Amino acid sequence: MNKKMDKAPKPEEQIDAIIDLSLVEDLGHGDVTSEILIPPELEGKATIFAREAGILAGAEIAGKVFRRVDSSLAFTVLSKDGTAVKDGDKIAEVSGKVISILKTERTALNFLQRLSGIASLTAKYAAETHGLETYIADTRKTTPGLRRLEKHAVSMGGGTNHRLHLGDGILIKDNHLAALRATGMSLKEIVARAKKNAPKGLKVEAEVTTIDEAKEAAEAGADIIMLDNMSPDEMRQVVKSLKGKVKIEASGGINLSNVRQAALTGVDYISIGALTHSPKSLDISLEFDPDSFKLASP
């Protein structure tokens, strides 16, 4: 591992940093409404509900957000990540100081809604490939700073994670090819160089746009071939020639209306950028139990 990788934050440290940044964004100047209206000794209990059907992701993250603002808050997860929920289902309960819950509500729900939206969209794609040996994969087209959380959401929706970061695998894309071809190298030579210099344990993947390029990359030793914007007929031809010799990934121009058609070609993976760059947030809300309010003893 190189020095830059040594300095990468641990997963928990990264998540804490994301939460802190989000809280500063919303609470950096205080919650003036709650602070001038809500007695600090008022306590209560609130429930987080799903307001539409979908797949849940981010429940534990929401709990971390509440506890980050006030460690005395009690947060109980009622529906775990990966659970299918419907309108009215209870997701979690939080109890303690009402002012702390109000200060945290929006940030916690933002995480929960977005991550559940990603999980729900991923589940729709996964359902389209049911019964086929094709995996739905994400990409690095994530919200800056939220990649680890968004990729967790993809896995909760039944998808698989592609590279977490640039050091997580070797993927020779079109711009790499353009730059190296300008120096006189062929696709075969480029893949061969990548294989020769690859750190131990890292697979080499090459993006191709034609059937001939797919065969050339496989002959050079690529472990995975990414078929960029190929038609289903072209995908089938590549699969027929290379299935079992390399892993085959389809990418580009694939959506919910044609993902099953792509999967039926026999490719091993289908990567979908829309899972993380275009999901609709799941409708989730927080409501207080009116009977739970009480003034704590001084």
Secondary structure, DSSP 8 states (H G I E B T S, - for coil): --HHHHTS--HHHHHHHHHHHHHHHHHTT--HHHHHHS-TTEEEEEEEEESS-EE---HHHHHHHHHHH-TT-EEEESS-TT-EE-TT-EEEEEEEEHHHHHHHHHHHHHHHHHHHHHHHHHHHHHHHTTTSS-EEE--S---TT-HHHHHHHHHHTT-B---SSGGG-EEE-HHHHHHHHTTT--HHHHHHHHHHH--TT--EEEEESSHHHHHHHHHTT-SEEEEES--HHHHHHHHHHHBTTBEEEEESS--TTTHHHHHTTT-SEEE-THHHHS-----EEEEE-GGG-EE---
